[in-house]
Amino acid sequence: MTKWSVLGIIALGLSLITVVGAGAYALSRPDPAPLMIANPPSGEQTVINAAAQRPVAVTFGDSWFNGENSVAAERTFGATAVRDLGYAPIVLGASGTSYVSSGPPPSDVPNYVDQIAAGELDIPERLRQRVGLILLEGGIGDENKDPAVVEVNAISVMQSLREAYPDAVPVVLGLFADANGFISEVRSAVDKAIERAASATGYMYISTATWRNPENAAGLNGADRAYPSSQGHLSLAEVLKQVLSDRQLAAQPDG
C-alpha cells in the first residue's frame, strides 16, 4: 500500500474503518454511512464511506464527485447515489482536475493519469476485493483540450481502473451542460471523446448532457453557478440512482 495505512476499526453499530495517510486526520462520528479519510497524492483530504460488510463502489472524478462550495465528498451526487443503492462509496480523484488537466495553482494537483501513477487506486486489499462498481466522472476541465488527447488519457484511466478492480462493473458518466443548461460544441466534442474511450474499454457510458438543462439549471446550481449546490447534488443523485437501478446495478449483498 502506498498512501494508505489501516489504523483501526471502531464499532458504532456499523463498523467504522479509519484509513489515513501522511498529514490526514481520523474522523469518528455515529453516522449510518461510517467515514474513512485518506490522503491522496494531491494532499487534499478525501472522505470515504465504507461500512464493513457492504459491497464497495469506487467513484473517481473531479469537483462534482470530490466536493466544492462546502459540499463534502460523501454528500456529492455520486457517493449519495451509490450509497442509496447499497454500496459503501470510496471517493477518489481530486477537485479541479480532469483526464488531461491538472489542478490550478497553487495546488497543481496532477491530472487523473498522474494521480493513478502516484497510487490513487491503491486501497486496502480487503476493500479492493469488495469493489463491485466503478463510477468514473470528469472532462469538464478538459473542454479546451484536444479531444484526441482526452480520448487517449480517458482510455488509460479506464484501463487502470479496470485492472485495479477487475471484478467491478465499469461505468463512466459523460459531461454535464454548462451553468445555463447548454452543451457547447467544444464540450460536446470532449463528451464524444469520452464516449469513444468507453466503447474502446468496455465501459458503460451514461450521457448526462440533459441532466442540467435550461429548465432546471437555476435550481441545481450553487452560488458560483459552476457546481451544484447541496440540494442540486441530492437532485442529481436521484437521477443517477434511477439510471443505475434501471441498468440492474444496485449492490448485491454478500452471500
Secondary structure, 3 states (H helix, E strand, C coil): CCCCEEEEEEECCCEEEEEECCCCCCCCCCCCCCEEEECCCCCCCEEEECCCCCCEEEEEECHHHHCCCCCCHHHCHHHHHHHHCCCEEEEEECCCCCCCCCCCCCCCCCCHHHHHHCCCCCCCHHHHCCEEEEEECCCHHHCCCCHHHHHHHHHHHHHHHHHHCCCCEEEEECCCCCCCCCCCHHHHHHHHHHHHHHHHHCCEEECCCCCCCCCCHHHHECCCCCCECHHHHHHHHHHHHHHHHHCCCCCCCCC
